[in-house]
Amino acid sequence: MSTEQRTQHPFHMYEAILRQPDAFAQTVMHNEKVVEQFVANIANCERLFIVGIGTSYYAAKVGQFLVRTYCGDLFTCAFHSFDFALYGPHLTSRDCLIGISHRGNKIYTLDSLKRGREASCYTALITGEGVTASVANADITFYTVAQEKSSAHTISYVGAIAVLASIAERLGYHRTSNCLLTKSFLYDELPKALHTAITTENDIAQLARKYLSRRRFWLVGGGSGAITAYEIALKIKETSYLQAEGMSIETMLH
């Protein structure tokens, strides 16, 4: 996290959000060969576990959704790193484990990878650029984007999803001979959709001001949308706490 402090718009997180469309496409491209290597080693595994903590846990849940949707009957389960490291299932050499930690310093995620390595699982780490020390228990490492300057993980979350989507696309092809997530979708269509979402910034700001005084907000979604809805609900609670501590709504809207 950057030591540079900003007290007004644009904040580090705002700039990171604007870079998300390009980051998705670039992460897919930069990891293409590594994904091929990874999938070649796990295509016949019996179970795939994806672990993370905090925002990375929600990325893991999206990864679970993607693999279950596009990779046939492969058993896939997202675990919170704390639960996996301390109470996780019995592992065998037929299992595969993916850990997600952007800064590469989450203790329970690293402990989960170590547990997988000790059980002779094939292990992988999805992390941010510049991370080196924590890759010891990973057979393969996927690098996403530069380290976040904001304490909130936004562009790095998109980077992790990009890697997981690439894995789902290749793994699905190896296991089912079908290509349900095309390269044109990952390289072009999805980044364009992210860009379109960003252009609604002014509309969203107006809605936020309009409904600021409402007592309750209900967020709904299905599939991967349900995962996003749940995380947004938590973020709103955090924002409400910040407002109670004296942060102005203008600051939070920016």
C-alpha positions in Angstrom: 0.0 0.0 0.0 1.3 3.5 -0.9 2.5 5.8 1.8 1.3 8.7 -0.3 -1.7 10.2 1.3 -4.6 11.9 -0.6 -7.2 13.9 1.1 -9.3 14.8 -1.9 -10.5 13.4 -5.2 -9.0 11.6 -7.2 -8.1 8.9 -4.6 -5.8 6.0 -5.3 -8.8 3.6 -5.4 -10.7 5.7 -7.9 -7.7 5.6 -10.3 -7.4 1.9 -9.8 -11.1 1.4 -10.7 -10.6 3.3 -13.9 -7.8 1.0 -15.0 -9.8 -2.2 -14.4 -10.9 -2.9 -18.1 -7.3 -2.7 -19.4 -6.0 -4.7 -16.4 -8.3 -7.6 -17.1 -7.2 -8.0 -20.8 -3.5 -7.5 -19.9 -3.6 -10.0 -17.1 -5.2 -12.6 -19.4 -2.6 -12.0 -22.0 0.4 -12.0 -19.6 -0.6 -15.3 -18.0 -1.6 -17.2 -21.2 1.4 -19.5 -21.3 1.4 -20.1 -17.5 -2.3 -21.0 -17.6 -1.6 -23.5 -20.3 1.2 -25.1 -18.2 -1.0 -25.1 -15.1 -4.0 -26.7 -16.8 -1.8 -29.4 -18.4 -0.8 -30.5 -14.9 -4.3 -30.4 -13.3 -6.6 -31.4 -16.2 -7.1 -34.9 -14.7 -7.2 -33.9 -11.0 -10.1 -35.2 -8.9 -10.8 -32.1 -6.8 -9.9 -28.4 -7.1 -9.8 -26.1 -4.0 -9.6 -22.3 -4.3 -8.7 -20.4 -1.1 -8.5 -16.8 -0.1 -9.3 -14.4 2.7 -11.0 -11.0 2.6 -11.6 -9.8 -0.9 -9.6 -12.8 -2.2 -12.2 -15.1 -0.6 -14.9 -13.6 -2.9 -12.5 -14.0 -5.8 -12.2 -17.6 -4.8 -16.0 -18.0 -4.8 -16.2 -16.5 -8.3 -13.5 -18.9 -9.4 -15.6 -21.8 -8.0 -18.6 -20.5 -10.0 -16.6 -20.3 -13.2 -15.0 -23.7 -12.9 -18.3 -25.4 -12.1 -20.0 -23.6 -15.0 -17.4 -24.2 -17.7 -15.4 -27.3 -16.6 -17.8 -30.2 -16.7 -18.0 -32.3 -13.5 -14.8 -31.3 -11.8 -15.4 -31.1 -8.1 -14.5 -27.5 -7.1 -14.8 -25.8 -3.7 -13.9 -22.3 -2.5 -12.7 -22.2 1.1 -11.9 -19.3 3.4 -8.2 -19.6 4.1 -8.6 -19.7 7.8 -11.0 -22.7 7.6 -8.9 -24.5 5.0 -5.6 -24.1 6.9 -7.0 -25.2 10.3 -10.1 -27.3 9.5 -9.8 -28.2 5.8 -10.5 -31.5 4.2 -8.2 -34.4 3.9 -6.0 -33.9 0.9 -4.3 -36.3 -1.6 -2.0 -36.1 -4.5 -5.0 -36.2 -6.8 -6.1 -32.8 -5.5 -5.2 -29.3 -6.7 -5.1 -26.1 -4.7 -5.1 -22.4 -5.8 -4.3 -19.7 -3.2 -5.2 -16.0 -3.8 -3.3 -13.3 -2.0 -2.5 -10.0 -3.8 0.2 -8.9 -1.5 1.3 -12.5 -0.8 1.3 -12.0 3.0 -1.9 -13.6 4.2 -0.8 -16.1 6.8 -3.7 -18.6 6.5 -3.5 -18.5 2.7 0.2 -19.3 2.8 -0.5 -22.0 5.4 -3.1 -23.5 3.1 -0.6 -23.7 0.3 1.9 -25.3 2.7 -0.7 -27.8 3.7 -1.4 -28.6 0.1 2.3 -29.0 -0.7 2.7 -31.4 2.2 -0.1 -33.5 0.8 1.6 -33.6 -2.6 -1.1 -31.5 -4.2 -0.3 -29.4 -7.2 -0.4 -25.8 -5.9 -0.7 -22.4 -7.5 -0.6 -18.8 -6.2 -2.4 -15.9 -7.7 -0.7 -12.7 -6.5 0.4 -9.2 -7.4 3.5 -8.1 -9.1 6.7 -8.0 -7.1 5.8 -10.8 -4.7 8.6 -13.3 -4.3 9.0 -14.6 -0.8 5.6 -16.3 -0.5 5.8 -18.4 -3.7 7.8 -21.1 -2.0 4.8 -23.5 -1.5 3.4 -22.9 -5.0 4.3 -25.0 -7.9 3.3 -22.2 -10.2 2.6 -18.5 -9.8 0.2 -16.2 -11.6 1.0 -12.5 -11.4 -1.8 -10.0 -11.9 -1.2 -6.2 -11.5 1.1 -3.8 -9.6 0.6 -3.5 -5.9 -2.5 -1.5 -4.9 -1.9 2.0 -3.7 -5.2 1.9 -1.9 -5.9 -0.4 1.0 -9.1 -1.6 -0.8 -8.5 -4.2 -3.4 -10.2 -3.3 -6.6 -8.0 -3.6 -9.7 -6.2 -6.6 -8.1 -9.6 -8.3 -7.5 -10.3 -7.9 -11.3 -6.8 -9.3 -12.0 -7.5 -12.4 -9.9 -10.8 -12.9 -11.7 -9.0 -12.6 -15.0 -6.6 -15.4 -14.1 -9.5 -17.6 -12.8 -11.5 -17.0 -15.9 -8.5 -18.0 -18.1 -8.1 -21.2 -16.1 -11.8 -22.0 -16.4 -11.6 -21.5 -20.2 -8.6 -23.7 -20.7 -9.6 -26.3 -18.2 -13.0 -26.5 -19.6 -11.5 -27.1 -23.1 -9.2 -29.9 -21.8 -12.0 -31.7 -19.9 -14.9 -31.2 -22.2 -13.4 -30.4 -25.7 -15.7 -27.4 -25.7 -14.6 -23.7 -25.7 -17.4 -21.9 -23.8 -15.3 -18.9 -22.8 -13.7 -17.7 -26.1 -10.5 -15.6 -26.2 -12.4 -12.8 -27.9 -14.7 -12.7 -24.9 -11.8 -12.5 -22.4 -9.6 -10.2 -24.5 -12.3 -7.9 -25.9 -15.9 -8.3 -25.0 -15.6 -8.4 -21.2 -13.1 -5.5 -20.9 -15.5 -3.5 -23.1 -18.3 -4.3 -20.7 -16.2 -3.2 -17.7 -15.5 0.1 -19.5 -19.2 0.6 -20.1 -19.9 0.0 -16.4 -17.3 2.7 -15.5 -19.0 5.3 -17.7 -22.1 5.1 -15.5 -20.2 6.9 -12.7 -22.3 10.1 -12.8 -25.6 8.1 -12.7 -24.4 6.1 -9.8 -23.4 9.2 -7.9 -26.8 10.7 -8.4 -28.5 7.5 -7.2 -26.3 7.4 -4.1 -27.3 11.0 -3.2 -30.9 10.3 -3.9 -31.2 7.3 -1.6 -28.7 8.3 1.0 -31.3 8.7 3.7 -32.9 5.2 3.2 -32.7 2.9 6.2 -32.3 -0.3 4.3 -30.7 -1.5 1.1 -31.5 -4.8 -0.5 -28.9 -6.2 -2.9 -29.8 -9.3 -4.9 -28.1 -11.4 -7.5 -27.8 -14.9 -8.9 -24.7 -17.0 -9.7 -21.6 -14.9 -9.5 -23.9 -11.8 -9.1 -24.9 -13.2 -5.7 -21.3 -13.2 -4.6 -20.8 -9.6 -5.7 -24.1 -8.5 -4.0 -22.9 -10.0 -0.7 -19.5 -8.3 -0.8 -21.1 -4.9 -1.7 -23.4 -5.3 1.3 -20.3 -5.6 3.5 -18.7 -2.6 1.8 -21.9 -0.5 2.5 -21.7 -1.4 6.1 -18.1 -0.4 6.2 -19.0 2.9 4.5 -21.8 3.5 7.1 -19.2 3.1 9.8 -16.9 5.6 8.2 -19.8 8.1 7.9 -20.5 7.6 11.6 -16.9 8.4 12.3 -17.2 11.8 10.6 -16.3 11.2 7.0 -18.4 13.3 4.7 -20.6 11.6 2.1 -18.9 13.6 -0.7 -15.6 12.0 0.3 -17.1 8.5 0.2 -18.9 9.1 -3.1 -15.5 9.9 -4.6 
